[in-house]
């Protein structure tokens, strides 16, 4: 469950700095509701930033011990069971960072998660997907990614961001118009 040392290690990574200094502040300013998949010591400060912005900030994590790091509205369970756990309304954004390969395993589960993200999002919703290229194959190559999502080029940052010396990648995706 990582404590302060885990937070300090992750906080220094360029990918984490990009998330905290670029992506999350943009979500705070431009969105009304966020589902954050995963909770830990290093995600706890996000809760306060989103709460201060008066957003609906919801967290979900598989581990009951992670509840201490979650938002006021926190659910214990797998993102793959989200439809049984979190009632409507839908979200303006979903942040799924570092979950593929660490709780959502294999192509079948990743496709299922993408389906669930599409169901959770408003039509103009944004999916922020963080993943590690040394752990899973490119999620954008998955069947459901191509069917449900497209890269979002209308945002103030690139639709895909990789980091020198790291395996972490961020994709910012929009729902495909139906």
N, C-alpha and C positions, 0 to 999 in steps of 0.2 A: 504494500500500500504506500510506499514512499512517504517520507516526511520531508523535513526541511532540506536535507542533503539532496534528495531527489529533485526538489524544487530548484535548488541552486544550480545543479547540473543542467537541467533542462532549460532554465532561464538564460543561460549563457549561449546557447546554440543560436546561430543565425536564423534558423527556421522558427524557433520560438520567439525571437525578437521580432521577426516579420509578422508573425501571428499577433503578438501583443501590441505592436506599435503601428501596424498598418490595417490588418484585416479586422480585428475585433473593434478598434475604434470606429471604423467605417460602419460595422454592423450596429454599434451603439447609436450612431447618428442617423442611420437610414432605415432601420427596421423597428418593428413594434413587438416582435416575439421571436425568441430563439430557443431551439432545442439543442442542447449541448450533450453529445453522446460521450460518456465517460466523466468521471470526477476523481480528483486527486488533489494533493497539497498544491501542486503547481497550477491547478485550474481554479482553486478557491478564490483568488483575487478577482477573477473574471465575474464571479457572482456579484460582488460589490459594485463593479463598474456598470454592469447591466441594470442592477437594482437602482443605482443612482440616476440612470437614464430613464427610469420608470418603464422599463420594458418587461414584458413577461419573459422571464428567464427560467427555463425548465432543464433539469439535468436527469439523466438516466445512467445507471451503472449496474453491471452484473453483480458486483460485490456488495453485500450489506454493509461492510466496514467502510465503504466509500461514502456512505450517506453523510458522514460528518463533514465532508468536503463539498457536498452538493448544495444546490439552491434551496430556497424555502420550499419550492415545488419540486421535489425530487422523487424519482421512482426507482425501485430496486428491481432489476430484471434485465434481460437481454434486449437489445434493440430489435432482435428478431421476433420478440413477443410484444412489441410496442403497441399494437392495436388492441391488446387486452389490458394494457396498463394505463395509457394516457388518453383521456377523453378529448373529443374535439373542444375547441376550434383548432383549425390548422395553423401552421407556423409560417412566418415570413422567411425564416432561415433555419437551416439545420447545419450544425457544425459537428462533423464526424472526423476526429483527428486521431490517428494512430490506433484505430480499432480494427481495421482490416489486417488480418494476420495475428491479432491479439484479442480474440473473442469472437470475431466473425471470420471463420476459417473456410478456405476453399472457394472455388468459383460459384458453386450453388448458393452458399450463404451470402457471398458478396452480391450476387444478382438479386437474391431475396431482399437484402438490405436496401439496395438501390430502388427496388419496387416500393418498399415501405417509405423511403425518403420521399419518393414522388407522391405517395398518398398523403404524407404529412404536410406537404408544402402547398401554400396558396399558389395560384397560377403564375404569379410574378415572383415566386419564392426563389431563394438562392441556397444552393448546397455548397458548403465549404468542405471539401474532402481532402484530408491529410493522410498520406500513406507513405510507406517505405519501400523503395524499389528493390531492396535486397530481401524483402520478406514476402511480397505478393507481386503478381503480374500487374501491369498497368490497368487500373480499373476502367479507364476509358475504352479499353479494348474489349470489355465485357459486352455481351449482347444487350443487356438491359440498359447499360450506360448509353449506347447509341440510340436505342429506341425511346428512352425517356428524357434524356438530358442533352444539352448542347453547351459548348463553352460560352461564357458570358463575356462578350467583348465590350459591353457598354459600361464597364466598371472602371474605377480609377487605378487599377492595377492589372497586371497580366492575368489571363485566364489560367495559366500554369506557371508555377514558380518552383525551380529546383535550386539547390544550394551547394556550392563548391565544398567538397570535403564532407558532405553529408549525403545520406541516402533518402532523406525526407523530401517529399514533393507535396505542393498544395495545388489542387484544382478547384476553380470556382465555376460552378455550373448553374445553368438555368433550366427550368423545365421546358421541354419542347412544346410548342403550341399544339394543341389537340385538334 
